[in-house]
Amino acid sequence: MTENFSNSPHPNSPSTSLRTGLPEGEGTTALSVEGLSYAYGKKKALDEISFTVAPGRCAILLGPNGAGKTTLFSLITRLYDSREGSLRIAGHDVREESSEALALLGVVFQQPTLDMDLTVLQNLYYHAALHGMSRRQADQRIKEELQRQGMYDRRNEKVRHLNGGHRRRVEIARALLHEPRLLLLDEPTVGLDVPSRQAIVDYVHTLTASGRIAVLWATHLIDEIHAGDQLVVLHQGKIRAVGDVPEVLAATGTENIGDAFAKLTHQREAA
C-alpha cells in the first residue's frame, strides 16, 4: 500500500490537498505525474503512479534496479509514450504540448552523451543552438554555468581529456543552459569517485535552494539524500511512499532512510 506523507507541506511547496496529497493548482508545480502506467508487453513497469514536485524542491526517486525509474524518465522525456495517465511539466501536458513542456526540461542521462571529440565549448554551443539561443545568449549562459561548476578554465579542452567527474559537470552545465524549470538526473554519480559524487550532490542542492528550479534525481544510493529532500520510493512499478524525509521516517517507524527503504521495499526479507 502506498504511503503518502505530504500533508505537512515544505515551506517552498504550494498548498496541498488533504484528499489527494497533491498540491492544488497544477500550473504551480514543476512536475505533475498522475495515474501513470506503462507496460512492456504484459509486464507492467509502472502501475498508476502519482506524485508532484514543486519548484525549489529536490525530489529523490529512490528505488532498486528494475523499480521503474528509467521507464519513468523515458516517459517524461517522450522517449516512450503512454496513454494511461498524465505528465505535466510546469503545467504543460507532455503529450499534448510536447514542445512547450520539453523546452522547460533539462536532462542528464545515466550514460554519457557528450561528443568526446569536441571541446567543452563546442558541445555547449551545439546544445544552445538546438534551443534557439543567440550566440550572445549562449556566450553568457555558457560562461555562467561553467564558472559555477569550476570548469570555465577548461572550456577549450576536448571532452575525452576530462575525468568522469568533470564530464558530469559539463553535462549538468549543458542541461541548465536554457534555464529549465525541471532538471532530471538519472543516477548521475554512478562510477564517480567520492569527492566527485559529493561535489555534484552539493551543487544540485544549491540549485534548488534558489527556488527557481526543481530536481527529480533517480538513485539507489542512500547517502545522496539530504534531510530536506522529498522522497518518492518506487518499487516494482508502484509508489510505496511520497513525502519529506522526516515524514517517511516517522510513518515507517524507522530512524534512518536505509531502514525505511528496506521496510518499504522488503529488501531484507528478500535477502
N, C-alpha and C positions, 0 to 999 in steps of 0.2 A: 504494500500500500504506500502511496506517495505521501511523504511528509512535506507540508508547506508551512514555512515559518516566517512568512513575510508580512504578518500583521503588525509588526513593530518596524515601521519604515526607517531606513537610513536617513540621516539628516539631508543628504543630497537627493533623496528619492521623492517622486511625486506622491500625492495622496494615494492610499491603497484601498481597494475594495475588499471589505471583510468577507463578502460572499465568494469571490473568486481568488483572492490573494494577489490579483494583478493590479498594477497602477491604473487609475482612472484617467481616461483621455489618452488613447493610443498614440496620438501625434506627439506626445511629450516623451515617449520612450525612444531610446536609441535602437532597441531591438525588441520585437514582439513575436513570440512563437506561440501559436495557438492550435491545439488539436492536430499536430503534425505527425503524419505516419509515412513510412516508406518501406517497401519490401523488395528483396531480391528474389524474384520468383515467389515461392510460397513462404520464404523465410522473412519475417518482419525484422528489419533493422532498427526501426523507430516505431513506437506504438503510442500514438496520441499524446505526444509530449507538449507541454505548455509552460512557458516562463517568460519573463520580461527582464530587460536590462535597462536601467535608467542612465541618463547622461551623468558622467562623473563617477561611474561605478566600474570596478574591476570584478567581473564575474568569472569565477573559475569553474570550467566544465570538467568535473572530476569523474573519471571512470577508468576501469581496467581496459586492457586491449580487447577489442571486439564489442565494446559497450554501445557503439553507435556514434561516437564523437566525430569521426571523419565523414560519416554519412551526413550528419547534420551540417557540417561545414560545406559539404558539396552541394547541399540544398540551398544554403544561404547564398553561396556564390553562383548559383544557377548552373553548376556543372551537372547536377541532377535536377529533375523536376518531379514534384508530387502534386497530385490533385486532391490529396487528403490533408486538410488543414491549411493554415496560412502563415506567412512570414512577412513581417514589415520592418523596414529599416527607416528610422526617423519618420514613421507614418506612411511610407511608400510601400505598396504591395510589391513584393519581389517578382511575382508572376505577372501582374497586370501593369506595373510601372517599372519594368526592369531597368531601363536606362537611368531613371531618376534615383532608384534605390541603390544601384551598384555604384553610381557616382559618389555616393556618400559612404562607401565602404573601402577600407584598406585591409589587405590580407598579407600575412606571412605564412606560407605553407611549410609543412614539416620538411619536405625535400627542397634543397636549394634551387632557386630559379634565376639567379643572376647569370649573365653571359660571362664566362670565365676569361674570354679573350678580349673583352672590352675593359676600359678603365672604369673606376668608380663613377666618374663624371659622365662618361658615355652611357653607362647603364641608367643613371638617373635622368639624363636628358631625354633618353628614349621614352622612359615612363612618363615624364612630364608632357612630352608631345602627344602621347596616347590620350592624355586627359585634356588636351587642347590648351595647355598653358603656353603663354608667350615666352620668348627667350628671356625677357626681363623678369617675368614672374618666376620662371624656372631658376634663373641665377640666384634670385633672392631666397627662394624656398630651399634650394639645394644647400646653399651656404648655411642657412639657419639650422636645418636638420643635421647636417654633418658636424657643425660646431657643437650642437647639443650632444652628439654621440662621440665627440672627441676624435672625429675621423676626417676633419677638413684638410689637415696637412697631408693626408694620404689620397686625396681626391684624384690625383693623376696616375696612381698605380693601377696595374691590371688586377682584377679581382683574384686571379689564380695565385697571386703573390701574398694575399691576405690569409691570416689564420681563420679557423672556423668562427671564433667569436666576433672578429671584425667583419666577416662576411654577413653574419646575422645583423650586426649593427647597420650595415648598409641596406639590408633588406627592410629593416624597420624604418629607416630614413626614407626609403623609396615608398613604402606603404603610407607614409604620413605626408608626402609632398603636397597632395591635393587637399589636405586638411579635412579628412573624413570625419564623420560623426561616430562611426563604429570601426574598431580595429579588431580583426580576427587573428589570433595567434594559434597555430596548430602545432603544439609541442615544439616551440621554437628553440628550446635549450637542449634538445636531445643531442648527445655526442660532444657537448661542450665541457670544458674543464670548470671546476667550481668557481673560480673568480669571474670567468666569462658569464656563467649562468647567473651569478648573483648580481652582476652589473646590469644584465638585461632585466631581471626581475625588479630591481630597484628603479630602473629608468621607466619601465612601463607603469609602475605605481605612481611615479611623479606625474606622468601624463594625465592620469585620471584625476589626480588631486586638483588639477586646474578646473575641472568641471566641464570642460568643453568636449571631451571625447569619452566614449565608453569602450571597454575592452571585454571581449569574450576569449578567454585563454583556455585551450584544451590541454589537459595534462593528466598524468597519473602519478606525479611527484608531489608528495605532501608538503615538502619543505619549500615549495614555490608559493605557498598560500600565506597571505598576510591576515592578521586578525580582523581587519576591517573589510575584508573581501566578502562578496556574495558567493555562496556555494550553490552549484547545480550538480547534484550527484546523479549520474546516468549509469544504469546497469541493465544489460540485456534488453536494450532498446526502450526502457522505461525510466522516467524520472523518479528517483527514490527520495529526494529531498531538495527543497529550494529554500534558501534563507541565508542570513548573515551567519558567520562562523559561530558566535556565542549562542545563537538561537538553535543551530543544528546540534551543538554540543549539549545544550540543555534538554532538547527534545529527545535525544538518543540516550541521555543519562551517562555520557562519557566525558572524559577530561581532556581529550586531545583529538585532533582531526583523524589521526590514524585509526584510533579505536572506533570513532564514529563511522568512518568509511567502511571498516571491517564489519561493523554491525549492520549497516545499511545494505551491503552487498554480499553478506555471508561469506566473506573471504576466508575467515578462519575455519568455518565449518567445512568449507570445500578443500582446505589444505590437508 
